[in-house]
Amino acid sequence: MTSNKVDGVAEVLAARSDTGTVWLFDPQRIWRDSHRPAMIFNPLTCVTDTVSAGEVASIFETSSAPNAGQGKGDAQFDSQGRDFLSWCLLAAAKATAR
């Protein structure tokens, strides 16, 4: 359901709650009154070592590449950029873990 008003949200939530957990994406706070988001995803929580940092960096690299999925790019600079991003992610994860 997509809406910018509260109309029907309660009914949809009630009907879907029988199937299990219901997730509601409400960035404009139409349904909730709290200023704190109900759910926060921090990709740095997945980063614990160089391997996991490389995996997260690959996600960002793949999703932001201008020729994503076409196999085009610069083999030298793409790998260096991914490595640099993974080290930055690891440093940020270690800094926030303190």
RAMO-V657320 format. One line per field, one symbol per residue. ss: DSSP state (H for helix, E for strand, L for the rest). Layout:
ss: ???
This chain:
ss: LLLLLLLLHHHHHHHHHHHLLLLLLLLLLLLLLLLLLLLLLLHHHHLLLHHHHHHHHHHHHHHHLLLLLLLLLLHHHHHHHHHHHHHHHHHHHHHHLL
